[in-house]
Amino acid sequence: MDMTARDVATWTGGVLAGAPNGLRVTSCTLDSRTASPGALFVAVVGDRVDGHDFATAAARAGARLALVERPVPGPHVLVADTAGALGDLARAHLAALRSDGRRHRAPSVRVVAVTGSVGKTTTKDLLARVCGVLGPTTAAKGSYNNQFGLPLTILAATPETEFLVVELGANHAGEIAALAAIATPDIGIVLGVAPAHLGEFGSIEAIAAAKGELPAGLGPDATAVLNGDDLWVAAMPTPAKRLIFGTSPDAGVRARAVVTDARGHVSVDIDTPKGPLHLATALVGAHHGINVVAAAAGGIALGATPEQIGDALNGAGADSRHRMALIDLPGGVRLLDDAYNANPASSAAALAALTETAVATGAQSWAVLGEMLELGSHSVEAHLALGRLAATLGVTRLIAVGEGARPIATGALAAGMGPQAVEFWDPAPGPQEIMEAVEAEATNTVILIKGSLRVGLWRLADALAEAASTGGEA
């Protein structure tokens, strides 16, 4: 990022105050704590924090310019809505990169966007690996997939960037369409439709319509890469070219076999228009097979060869934290950390991966499960169903954490799981409590930790992983 204060004002329709037109900014942040010399600080008004209150702190840290909704001390650009202006700035920055990319001895940047109810971040990370083999790549950090994260990702692209990999998330209608209008993808990948954010959308049909905003918003020269195994996705209309991936015989990029080894690592045999491909990854759980195939299909759409895709994805693990990471703990215990977020589909997949991994190694399977948020009136039944699934899959021990997760325990008991195997904890257990409980009953154990982000079970996963890395007590 390298733009002038005048550029910022022009591209956002704002009014520049207290700075010369030629003042240059070289990075962008919404957090004064991460402001660096030369940064543009964007003051966002949130539910609990008003970024304008931290403009002076950002300036002390080196920020040269602030993007604000009301005047603040120091150089700033005044706009009506900083969130919308941030999107405008990202759109203009990307347009500038595309228009003069060849002047910098690089092809014009190509944008790859991925959406879906589950698997977005893992697939985005795999796509970044594929693009990285093809040329200089800028990719979203973690789950930078909303009205703030997407623009920040775009603004991190440089004139040398040839591939920009972004993730599009949504919890209301129209959000993906708005994000796609900023990113203007060349490749749009839709993974699947599942009951996530049901409390906001109200129905699976509404969720499908929201995910369909990505292929619908592509141009005729773009390519929509669609999961043919998901009937909602396969039926999505698009003006773009279509490339279908999945397991059906008519898929353009077809998975012939998905297998897992004793540690749960998934391998996939794939037929592509350019020849067969075998990918052996370090991702845990058979459910990741479709993410691997999607990333391979994205690579094919970009012109990659099977050899290049193999170089990128063989051995690939989870690049973003708290997403099915298998971590060795003391005493023969393994942590299956999938604590970043949770919905019914991802939680079911995590339980399946837990039991598959445990059975393959003769271990006990423990599930520490927190609430799945944003399910609205569907919440109680979804949690009951998850508990029933845990019992059906043969989970050895279930610990439901927090009042919202109590129906998980109820469902497990109703499905025949023994009372001695089901616990309800509120508040969440600490790492020492978990390890003491495991040591009291067994040492060969796989422990899944899963829950929605705001539940905070990722803190427990972090504490357990930290103890393992330092060799200290949990």
C-alpha positions in Angstrom: 0.0 0.0 0.0 1.4 3.4 -1.0 -1.0 6.2 -1.5 -1.3 9.9 -0.8 -3.6 11.8 1.5 -5.2 13.2 -1.6 -5.8 9.7 -3.0 -7.5 8.7 0.3 -9.8 11.7 0.2 -10.6 11.3 -3.5 -11.3 7.6 -3.4 -13.5 7.8 -0.3 -15.2 11.1 -1.2 -13.9 12.6 2.0 -12.5 16.0 3.0 -8.8 16.2 3.8 -7.9 18.3 6.9 -4.5 19.1 8.5 -2.3 17.4 5.9 -0.7 18.2 2.6 -2.1 16.4 -0.5 1.2 14.6 -0.9 1.4 13.0 2.5 1.9 9.3 2.0 0.5 6.4 3.9 1.9 2.9 3.5 -0.3 0.6 5.6 -3.8 0.5 7.1 -5.1 -0.5 10.5 -8.3 -0.3 12.6 -6.4 -0.9 15.8 -4.2 1.8 17.4 -2.1 -0.9 19.0 -1.0 -2.2 15.7 -0.4 1.2 14.1 3.1 1.5 12.6 5.0 4.5 11.1 3.2 5.6 7.9 -0.1 4.0 8.7 -3.6 5.1 7.9 -5.7 4.7 11.0 -9.4 4.0 10.3 -11.7 5.0 13.2 -14.6 2.5 13.4 -17.5 3.0 15.7 -18.4 -0.3 17.3 -20.9 -1.6 19.8 -18.3 -1.3 22.7 -15.5 0.8 21.4 -15.3 4.1 19.4 -12.1 4.2 17.3 -12.1 8.0 17.3 -11.1 7.8 21.0 -7.8 6.1 19.9 -6.8 8.4 17.0 -4.3 10.2 19.1 -2.8 6.9 20.4 -2.5 5.7 16.8 -0.7 9.0 15.8 1.7 8.5 18.7 2.5 5.1 17.3 3.3 6.5 13.9 0.0 6.7 12.0 0.2 9.7 9.6 -3.4 10.0 8.7 -6.8 9.1 10.2 -10.0 8.2 8.3 -12.8 9.5 10.6 -16.5 10.3 10.8 -15.9 13.3 13.1 -12.9 15.7 13.4 -10.0 14.5 15.5 -6.6 16.1 16.4 -4.1 15.8 13.6 -4.3 15.0 9.9 -7.5 13.3 8.9 -9.9 12.6 6.1 -13.5 13.2 7.1 -16.2 10.9 5.7 -19.8 10.0 6.5 -19.1 6.3 7.1 -15.7 4.9 7.8 -16.7 1.3 7.2 -18.1 2.1 3.7 -15.1 4.4 3.0 -12.7 1.6 3.8 -14.4 -0.6 1.2 -14.2 2.3 -1.3 -10.5 2.7 -0.6 -9.9 -1.0 -1.1 -11.9 -1.1 -4.4 -9.9 1.8 -5.7 -6.6 0.4 -4.6 -7.4 -2.9 -6.4 -8.4 -1.1 -9.5 -5.2 0.8 -9.5 -3.1 -2.4 -9.1 -5.0 -3.9 -12.0 -4.6 -1.0 -14.3 -0.8 -0.5 -13.9 0.4 -4.0 -12.8 2.3 -4.6 -16.0 4.2 -1.3 -15.5 5.7 -3.0 -12.5 6.7 -6.0 -14.5 4.0 -8.2 -13.1 0.7 -9.5 -14.6 -2.4 -7.8 -13.5 -3.5 -9.2 -10.1 -6.1 -12.0 -10.2 -8.6 -12.3 -7.4 -9.8 -15.7 -6.0 -12.7 -15.5 -3.6 -14.1 -18.4 -1.5 -17.4 -18.6 0.4 -19.5 -21.3 2.0 -21.1 -22.3 5.3 -18.1 -24.4 6.4 -14.5 -24.8 5.3 -13.9 -21.2 4.0 -10.7 -20.5 5.9 -9.1 -23.9 5.4 -9.9 -23.7 1.7 -8.7 -20.1 1.5 -5.4 -21.2 3.1 -5.0 -24.1 0.6 -5.7 -21.8 -2.3 -3.1 -19.4 -1.0 -0.6 -22.2 -1.1 -1.6 -23.0 -4.7 -1.4 -19.4 -5.8 2.0 -19.1 -4.0 3.4 -21.7 -6.4 2.2 -19.7 -9.4 3.4 -16.2 -8.3 3.5 -13.6 -5.6 0.4 -13.9 -3.5 -1.5 -11.9 -0.9 -4.0 -13.8 1.2 -6.5 -13.0 3.9 -5.2 -13.6 7.5 -7.2 -16.0 9.5 -10.9 -15.3 9.0 -10.6 -11.8 7.6 -13.9 -12.2 5.7 -16.2 -9.2 6.6 -16.6 -5.6 5.7 -13.4 -4.8 7.6 -11.2 -7.9 7.0 -11.8 -8.0 3.2 -10.7 -4.4 2.6 -7.7 -4.8 4.8 -6.6 -7.8 2.8 -7.0 -6.0 -0.4 -5.1 -3.0 0.9 -2.2 -5.3 1.8 -1.7 -6.2 -1.8 1.3 -4.6 -3.5 2.2 -3.9 -7.2 4.1 -7.2 -7.1 1.0 -9.2 -6.1 -0.2 -11.5 -8.9 -2.8 -13.4 -6.9 -5.1 -12.1 -4.2 -7.0 -14.7 -2.2 -9.9 -13.5 -0.2 -12.7 -15.1 2.0 -16.3 -13.8 2.0 -18.4 -14.4 5.0 -21.9 -13.2 5.8 -24.6 -13.2 8.6 -27.2 -11.3 6.6 -28.5 -11.0 3.1 -26.6 -8.8 0.7 -23.3 -8.9 2.6 -21.5 -11.3 0.2 -22.8 -9.2 -2.8 -21.3 -6.1 -1.3 -18.0 -7.8 -0.5 -17.8 -9.3 -4.0 -18.4 -5.8 -5.5 -15.3 -4.6 -3.7 -13.1 -7.6 -4.6 -14.5 -8.2 -8.2 -13.2 -11.8 -8.2 -11.9 -13.6 -11.3 -12.5 -16.9 -9.6 -15.4 -17.4 -7.2 -15.6 -20.7 -5.2 -18.7 -21.9 -3.3 -18.1 -24.8 -0.9 -21.5 -25.6 0.5 -24.7 -24.5 2.2 -25.3 -25.6 5.8 -27.4 -24.2 8.8 -25.0 -21.6 10.0 -26.3 -18.2 11.3 -29.8 -19.5 11.1 -30.8 -17.0 13.8 -30.0 -14.3 11.3 -31.1 -15.9 8.0 -34.1 -17.8 9.3 -33.9 -20.7 6.8 -31.6 -22.8 4.7 -33.1 -21.3 1.6 -32.0 -17.8 2.7 -28.5 -19.1 3.5 -28.3 -20.6 0.0 -29.4 -17.3 -1.5 -26.7 -15.4 0.4 -23.9 -17.8 -0.7 -25.3 -17.6 -4.2 -24.5 -13.8 -4.3 -20.9 -14.7 -5.1 -21.5 -16.6 -8.4 -24.3 -14.3 -9.3 -22.0 -11.3 -9.0 -19.2 -12.7 -11.2 -18.6 -11.3 -14.7 -18.8 -13.3 -17.9 -15.1 -13.7 -18.1 -14.8 -15.0 -14.6 -15.1 -18.6 -13.5 -17.6 -20.0 -10.8 -16.1 -23.0 -9.1 -19.1 -24.8 -7.6 -19.5 -27.9 -5.4 -21.6 -30.3 -7.4 -22.2 -32.5 -4.4 -24.2 -29.8 -2.8 -27.6 -29.4 -4.5 -28.0 -25.8 -3.4 -24.6 -24.9 -4.8 -24.9 -26.8 -8.0 -28.1 -25.0 -8.8 -26.7 -21.5 -8.3 -27.1 -19.2 -11.4 -24.1 -17.3 -12.6 -23.2 -15.4 -15.8 -19.6 -16.7 -15.4 -18.1 -19.9 -16.8 -18.7 -22.9 -14.5 -16.3 -25.5 -13.2 -17.9 -28.2 -11.1 -15.9 -30.1 -8.4 -17.0 -33.0 -6.2 -17.4 -36.8 -6.3 -20.0 -37.2 -9.1 -18.8 -38.7 -12.4 -19.6 -35.5 -14.3 -17.6 -33.2 -12.1 -14.8 -31.4 -14.0 -12.5 -31.8 -11.0 -13.5 -35.2 -9.5 -12.5 -36.8 -6.2 -12.2 -40.6 -6.8 -11.2 -41.5 -3.3 -10.9 -39.7 0.1 -9.0 -41.7 2.8 -7.6 -40.9 6.2 -4.6 -42.5 7.9 -4.1 -43.4 11.6 -3.6 -39.8 12.6 -6.7 -38.7 10.7 -4.7 -37.0 7.9 -6.7 -36.9 4.7 -5.5 -37.9 1.2 -7.4 -37.5 -2.0 -7.2 -38.9 -5.5 -8.5 -36.4 -8.0 -9.2 -36.5 -11.7 -8.7 -33.1 -13.4 -8.9 -31.9 -17.0 -5.1 -31.8 -17.0 -4.5 -35.3 -15.6 -4.8 -37.2 -12.3 -3.6 -35.9 -9.0 -2.8 -37.5 -5.7 -2.7 -35.2 -2.6 -1.6 -36.4 0.8 -2.2 -33.7 3.3 -1.7 -33.1 7.1 -5.3 -31.9 7.5 -7.2 -33.9 10.0 -10.7 -35.4 9.1 -12.3 -36.8 6.0 -14.5 -33.7 5.8 -11.5 -31.8 4.6 -11.5 -33.8 1.4 -13.9 -31.5 -0.3 -11.9 -28.5 0.7 -8.8 -30.0 -0.9 -10.7 -30.8 -4.0 -12.1 -27.2 -4.1 -8.6 -25.8 -3.8 -7.4 -28.1 -6.6 -10.3 -26.9 -8.8 -9.4 -23.3 -8.0 -5.9 -24.1 -9.1 -7.1 -25.7 -12.4 -9.3 -22.6 -13.0 -6.2 -20.4 -12.6 -4.2 -22.5 -15.1 -2.1 -24.5 -12.6 -0.8 -28.0 -13.6 -1.4 -31.1 -11.5 2.3 -31.0 -10.6 2.1 -27.4 -9.4 -1.0 -28.2 -7.3 0.8 -31.3 -5.9 3.8 -29.2 -4.9 1.5 -26.7 -3.1 -0.8 -29.1 -1.3 1.1 -32.3 -0.5 1.8 -32.2 3.2 -0.4 -29.1 3.7 -1.8 -28.7 7.2 -4.0 -26.1 9.0 -2.4 -22.7 8.4 -4.9 -20.8 10.5 -5.2 -21.4 14.2 -7.9 -23.5 16.0 -9.0 -25.4 12.9 -8.6 -29.1 13.3 -5.0 -29.0 14.6 -3.8 -32.2 16.1 -1.4 -31.5 18.9 0.5 -34.0 21.1 0.1 -33.3 24.8 1.9 -35.0 27.7 1.1 -38.6 28.7 -0.2 -39.9 25.4 -2.9 -37.3 25.1 -3.7 -35.6 21.8 -5.6 -32.4 21.4 -7.9 -31.9 18.4 -8.2 -28.2 18.4 -11.2 -27.0 16.3 -12.1 -24.2 18.7 -12.3 -21.3 16.3 -16.0 -21.5 15.6 -18.9 -23.9 15.5 -22.2 -24.6 13.6 -24.2 -27.8 13.3 -22.4 -29.0 10.1 -18.8 -28.2 11.3 -19.5 -29.7 14.8 -20.8 -32.9 13.3 -17.7 -33.2 11.0 -15.4 -32.5 14.0 -17.1 -35.3 16.0 -16.7 -37.7 13.1 -13.0 -36.8 12.8 -12.6 -37.2 16.6 -14.0 -40.8 16.6 -12.2 -41.8 13.4 -8.9 -40.7 14.8 -9.5 -42.3 18.2 -10.6 -45.6 16.7 -7.6 -45.8 14.3 -5.2 -45.6 17.3 -7.2 -47.4 19.9 -7.7 -44.3 21.9 -10.6 -42.9 24.0 -12.5 -40.0 22.4 -13.3 -37.0 24.6 -15.4 -34.1 23.3 -15.4 -30.7 25.1 -18.2 -28.8 23.4 -19.4 -25.3 23.8 -22.5 -23.5 22.5 -23.1 -23.0 18.7 -24.3 -19.4 18.5 -26.6 -17.6 16.1 -29.0 -20.4 15.6 -32.1 -18.6 16.8 -35.2 -20.7 17.4 -33.3 -23.7 16.0 -30.7 -23.6 18.8 -32.1 -26.1 21.3 -32.9 -28.8 18.7 -29.5 -28.3 17.0 -27.7 -28.9 20.3 -29.9 -31.9 21.2 -29.0 -33.4 17.8 -25.3 -32.8 18.4 -25.5 -34.7 21.7 -27.4 -37.5 20.0 -24.7 -37.7 17.3 -22.0 -37.9 20.0 -23.7 -40.9 21.5 -24.3 -42.6 18.1 -20.6 -42.1 17.1 -19.5 -43.7 20.4 -17.7 -40.7 21.9 -16.2 -42.0 25.2 -16.8 -38.9 27.2 -18.7 -35.7 26.6 -18.3 -32.4 28.5 -20.8 -29.7 27.6 -19.6 -26.3 28.6 -21.9 -23.3 29.4 -25.7 -23.1 29.8 -26.3 -22.8 26.1 -24.6 -26.2 25.6 -26.6 -28.0 28.2 -28.9 -29.5 25.6 -25.9 -31.3 24.1 -25.6 -33.3 27.3 -29.4 -33.8 27.4 -29.3 -35.2 23.8 -26.4 -37.5 24.5 -28.1 -39.0 27.6 -31.4 -39.4 25.7 -29.6 -41.3 23.0 -28.2 -43.8 25.5 -24.8 -42.4 26.5 -24.1 -43.4 30.1 -24.5 -40.8 32.8 -20.9 -41.4 34.0 -19.7 -40.4 30.5 -21.7 -37.1 30.2 -20.8 -34.0 32.2 -22.0 -30.4 32.3 -19.5 -27.7 33.3 -20.2 -24.0 33.9 -17.9 -22.2 33.8 -15.5 -23.9 31.4 -12.9 -26.2 32.9 -9.3 -25.1 33.1 -6.5 -27.0 31.4 -5.3 -28.5 34.7 -8.8 -29.9 35.4 -9.0 -31.5 31.9 -5.5 -33.1 32.2 -6.2 -34.4 35.7 -9.5 -35.9 34.5 -7.8 -37.6 31.6 -4.9 -38.9 33.7 -7.4 -40.4 36.3 -9.1 -42.5 33.6 -6.8 -43.1 30.6 -3.7 -41.8 29.0 -4.4 -42.8 25.4 -7.0 -40.1 24.6 -7.9 -37.7 21.9 -9.7 -34.6 23.1 -11.8 -32.4 20.8 -12.4 -28.8 21.8 -15.1 -27.1 19.7 -17.4 -24.1 20.2 -18.4 -20.8 18.7 -15.7 -18.1 18.9 -17.5 -16.0 21.5 -17.8 -18.9 23.9 -14.1 -18.7 24.3 -13.1 -22.4 24.4 -10.1 -21.4 22.2 -8.5 -20.1 25.4 -8.6 -23.7 26.8 -7.1 -25.0 23.6 -4.3 -22.4 23.7 -3.5 -23.2 27.3 -3.2 -26.9 26.6 -1.1 -26.3 23.5 1.1 -23.8 25.4 1.8 -26.4 28.1 2.7 -28.9 25.5 5.1 -26.5 23.7 6.9 -25.4 26.9 7.0 -28.8 28.5 5.3 -27.3 31.6 2.1 -28.2 33.4 -1.2 -27.4 31.8 
